[in-house]
Amino acid sequence: MDRRLFLQIMTGVVASARSTYAADETIHLGKRGVDVDYASYLSKHDIVYVSPALEGYEGFPIGNGDLGGMLWTPSGGLTLTLNKCDAWDDRPGFEPGNQTDLVSCGALNIESLPVFDWIYLEGYEARLSLFEACSRIRSKTPFGTTEIESFCSSKSKVFCCHVRDSLTQEVVRKIKLSRWPSRSLDLLITAPGTYSGDASQRLAGVTSGFEGTGIWTQIQLSQMSVAVYCEVDGFEPKMFRESAFLAGIESPAQKKADYVTYVSIVTSEEVANPLAQARTNVQAARRKGYSSVLSEHKQEWSDFWHRSFLQVSEDYFENLWYFHLYQLNSCSRGRYAPLFSGGLWLWNKDIRQWGGRYYHWNEQGVYWPVHAANHAELAEPYYRTYFPMIEPARAAAKIALGIDGVFFSDIANRKGEQLVSSSSLSCNLTPGMQIALDFWRHYDYTRQQPFLVQQAIPFLEENIRFYLGILKRDSAGKYYVPSSCAYETPGGGDERKLRNATPDIATIRAGFKAYLSGMRVLNRENDLVKSCEDVLKHLAPFVTYQDPVRGEVFGRGLYPSGKVATDPVFRPDQSPVFPSGEVGLNDRGSKLFETAVRTYRPGERKEIGIWPESVVAARLGLKDAAVKELAVRADQLQIFPQGFFTDMGMRTLQFYAHNKSEGAPVRGWDARPRLGGVSAEKRPVPVKSITQPFLESAGIFATTLNEMLLQSHDGKIRVFPAAPEDWTARFTLRASGAFMVTSESVKGDIRYIHIQSLVGGECVVVNPWSSVARLQHLASGKVITEGSLAEFRFNTEPSQIYLLERIEKPIQSYERATLKATANQAPKTFGRAILGKIRDF
């Protein structure tokens, strides 16, 4: 990469497609938030390919939240992988935490002439519309023209592919439904591409066939079965069975065709007869008709996008924010939370890096941005997955540590069994309380009291009991954590025997405070409340030390010798800021805040996707640092052309290994990884075949943008707390306390703060101006208060709107306009990253 370009990226001023803004004296305020033409505006974030996606990892993700797949166009037609959130293979005989895999349900292939082969292409465009959640592909070759529209309906529970082509000769079109199972992969970190196990794994459990008007495959897994069913509208089908793994439909030979393929997937976890239900789903969709199914689908997604809005000066960053919400709404509405390692986007049989286990740190990163984005519903699968784990986690607490409460290892299977045999996992005590804080966050943003009573409080209580069993008291009356480790601590011995590990102190403080807040809401008092109050009053302070360059900073904890553990492996020293939220802008000017600022370490050249430095920078109001962090993450981790991220910078290096100039990514790579540390029983495989997205990296990116524009985690609303002064930005986002907040800032000039109270209650807004401001009830025009207050604190009524503005520059002094945009027509680039595929034919 050109050195000057890299420096531009690091300072956040790289030239890329930027948003076009109206005149400086214009605002875009509607009745309920930013006044925006969503269909027009979101079209500028369409993902555009002007060359075919030849590999599965380049494909477009389409899904309805429960079903999902990657869609791409190899030479002879279209391929759509078929995945589902509850297609679990629970194999017996393995250690708890290791015996599950979320496997693929097969693939749909539509075959014709080589209409997508780059050798023959005269014209090509593939467009993923985020607003409509539709993929549209057009190609022109000497063989004719082909158009394919694809989406996945939530209401009808089917994939739909509408094909229209006009070819120069009569051709038989083939629709093939296949299920080719495979062995799974073990943990893949420093030596990606190793595998072991039985090569015939799952092969015996597949059957295929046809009957009536449809074709099907069935998969018998260890403890459940999966059925996939397909029918076609538009021609008289001729069906065939090629093998136990594949059945198909042929069309009559003809030059022109216009047909729709419907596919549904059902598991035995849902109904006793999955095949019958899948057939029912498909036939109901056919009776409804393609146009009606598509119309319902578009309306559902339009409603989804109208719930929030974000615009920033850097169009590329904004595009990634919308893409993360798109892919979550496409894969996170089912019974289980999507695995961070690939989600529903498997493209190569059952191959999934990191296997079928839930890693709590990675999973929570996927969901950190959804509440501020006003899409708390996207986190519901996370709660459905983790809440039933309470009983297995209670057993794990007894097994691992012999105490009451619940112990959540960093790794669990979908049944909640915790992996406790590894000392690096059983000595990490924070996962359970961090998950509990995710439950608390859901209540804090939604204020749904039934959720507080039935899930958040019970989850918090069990984790409090766990920590009360861990904590000891010294001769001075201080509570301390006698022995634990900080996240994924390498090595053994004293590294795993830290006293007062910083993540423990941060998590205890945050979790115990959340519980007390919840009990105050419910007006309850018990012995656990008293214990929490006592611990918070006497808990040991954060461990700090004097760094020779930075000054006093947070450490990881204390070794048994009393020496401070200083190596910030996996950034535990930043945990007081995030995710605990114990230190933030409300502490500005304090010793604790200054320690946190000095502790902050920027991302490095070999970026790790799960490190939340970018969020930490935003939480501390470090505006320039937050932008630089986003630039690093985009450049190093967003390596997939549709917008997906990887998890580690080392994978980025492998991705670009084929391209010495480090330019925009081309078709991929086929390098084999280094063999260091790989046993003779495990063999290397090409990197390409195991490549997959990692969802938590994108979640942290989106969370950072939220935090730069709106912070409310401490109960106080702050607008643009970490937005660079040269940015123009607008948003409608959700604050804790269930407030919808809208604001606009033009190069640091904040125009107004518009607040809709969804459930009522007290609201606190930090005044962003030094001049006199006025707070009023918008409907009546009644002034509540005005002045140069540091904070505006007021009571609100449900569904009412309040406006905070400068008296010297009220909103009436601005012109008003609706935000619109033009549809994106080409790939976008940012450093080495790319959204889209450039023309290569």
RAMONOR-V106065 format. One line per field, one symbol per residue. psi: psi as a letter, one per 40 degrees, with the letter a starting at -180 (. if undefined). burial: b if it has 16 or more other ideal C-beta (glycine too) atoms within 10 Angstrom, else e. A space follows every 10 residues. Layout:
psi: ???
burial: ???
This chain:
psi: ihdddddddd eefihahiih iaidfhifha deahhigddd dddeeihhhe iiheideeih hiieddiiih higideaihh ihiiefghhg hieiiheeei hhiieaihhh ibigeehdde hdihhhhhhd defihhhhih ieeaihhhhi ihhddefiih hhhhihieih ihihhhhihg iiiiiahhcd gieiiiahee hedeehiiai ibeiiiiihh adeiihhhih ihheihihii hdaeehiihi iihidiihih hhhihiiedd idgddddddd ddddddddid dddddddddd dddddeeiih hidgdddddd ddddddddee efeadihihd gdbefiegbe hhieafihhd ddddddeded ddeffddded dddddddeed dddddddddd efiiahhhid hiieeehhhe dhdedeehed dddddddddd ddddddfhdd dddddddddd dddddddddd iihadeehhi hdhaihaghi aabddefhhf hddddddddd dddddddddd defihadddd dddddddeii iihiihhddd ahiiadahid eeihhdhfhf fdeedddhed edhadeehei dddddddddh hiiidgihde hfddddddde fgdddddddd dddddddgeh eeeiiadidd dddddedegd efaiibeaif ihiiehehid ehiiiiddee hiihdddddd dddddddddh hedeehhhhf efhideihii ihihiiefhh hhiihhfehh dihhhhhdea iihhhhheie ihihhihdde ehhdiiafid ihhiiiihei hihhihdegi deeiiiihhi iihheiiiih beihhihihf .
burial: eeeeebeebb ebebebbebe bbeeeebbbe eebbbbebbe bbbbbbbbbb bbbbbbbbbb bbbbbbbbbb bbbbebbbbb bbbbbbbbbb beeeebbbbb bbbbbbbbbb bbbbbbbbeb beebbbbbbb bbbbbbbebe bebbbbebbb bbbbebbbbb bbbbbebeee bebbbbbbbb bbbbbeebee ebbbbeeeee bbeebbbbeb eebbbbbbbe beebbbbbbb bbbbeebebe eeebbbbbbb beeeeebebb bbbbbbbbbe eeebbebbbb bbbebbebeb eebbeebbee beebbebbbb bbbbbbbbbb bbbbbbbbbb bbbbebbbbb bbbbbbbbbb bbbbbbbbbb bbbbbbbbbb bbbbbbebbb bbbebbbebb ebbbbbbeeb beeebbbbbb bbbbebbbbb eeebbbbbbb bbbbbbbbbb bbbbbbbbee bbeebbbebb bbbbbbbbeb beeeeeeebb bebbbbbebe eeeebbbbbb bbbbbbbbbb bbbbbbebbe eeeeeeebbe bbeebeeebb ebbbbeeeee eebbbbbbee eeebbeebbb bbbbbbbbbb bbbbbbbeee ebbbbbbbbb bebeeebbbb bbbbbbbbbb bbbebbbbbb bbbbbbbbbb bbbbbbbbbb bbebbbeeee ebebbebbbe eebeeeeeee ebeebebbbb bbbbbbbbbb bbbbbbbbbb bbbbebbbbb bbbbeebbbb bbbbbbbbbb bbbbbbeeeb bbbbbbbbee eebbbbbbbe eebbbbbeee eeeeeeeeee ebebebeeee bbbbbbeeee eeebeeeebb beebeebbbb bbbbbbbbee e
